[in-house]
Amino acid sequence: MRRVFWLSFCMALVIAGVTLAGVVPRLVNYQGRLTDPSGNPVVDATYSVTFRLLNAAAGGTLLWQETQNVSTVKGIFSVLLGSVDSIPPYVFSADSCYLELEPLGSAPLTPRSHLVTVPYAFRAQNADLLGGLPNTEFAAPADIDTKIATHTAIPDAHHSKTISASELIIGTLAKERLPKHAIDSSNIADASISAQQILDAPGISHTFDALIPISSTLRIIDSAFVVVPAWGYVLVLASGWFYDNHVSGGEVHAVISVSSSRVSHDNYYSARFDVLPTAPVGHTTETFVIQRVLTVGPGQLKLFLLGSMLSGNEFPNVQDVHLNTIFFPKSYGEIDPMSR
């Protein structure tokens, strides 16, 4: 009998051990959920699934494929894409890349999934070469400092004893070589530098449209890394919606929070999702919005969007998750702590 599969999924790069330092793992962690047309998980078993990467939402050119046997638990399965046939780095150099799944005995599932952001980190492997040249082709900062000092010491050198901003390369001129107070306000013309040129701290925005399962184990749903250039405030806005396929007698008590810790919830900045046994049977959804304002100083700030079950015998999902952060310097104005 032909089976019909429906799928929900989430993806992330695998941070896996590799045999050579600096080698980019060519594996993608893929988690999905197989259901029947009514939305019920398939019977727990092993299913043969072919995974393909193509360069278009329909039709297009096949970039890579492999077939794996996946074992389901309540319809959920996890695989490492690329563990059978390695994924070439050029796959994610294309302008667009789509994932297609075809369970054995079923037509390819549609629509294909558009891969964005994280899998393109495969292209970071190109950083092993700079313009196609190995790092041995570039001079070390210490060698540059020595040659500059030697050349400057020649009394009749054919150059001016000044360096323009366009001639500076980050990291080649140590701050110790600049005399203290060598540059003051008299060296900068009034209104020649705008506030935008002094401080440019764009916001960070992440979006996930996949179903992300929540269990009793604390899970990092998303994270944001913010480089803070000065004293000010970081506005954090997290939103999305909970989803649960409620059955008779089932119960859900789950929580989502924005926390500076990756191992514990911040209960003050959180949203709860509760489904009682008396709730109507079927799909239950509920939106969540978490807003937080943090007072920050210069440095680095890491924020985590966490999710976990508090209690219950059903396991909900979150979907359409948005995590947005934006920095505002104190020069833009003060925020009353009581108004946050």
Secondary structure, DSSP 8 states (H G I E B T S, - for coil): -----EEEEEEEE-----SSTT-----EEEEEEEE-TTS-B--SSEEEEEEEEESSSSS--EEEEEEEEEE-BTTEEEEEETSSS---GGGGGSS--EEEEEETTS---SS-EE--SGGGGGGGGGGGSBTTB-GGGS--HHHHHHHHHHHHT-TT-SS-S---GGG--TTTS-GGGS-TTSS-GGGS-TTSS-HHHH-----EEEEE-S-EE--SS-EEEEEEEEEE-SSEEEEEEEEEEEEEEE-TT--EEEEEEEES-SSS--TTSEEEEEE-TTS-SEEEEEEEEEEEEEEE-SEEEEEEEEEEEEEES---EEEEEEEEEEEEEGGG----GGG-
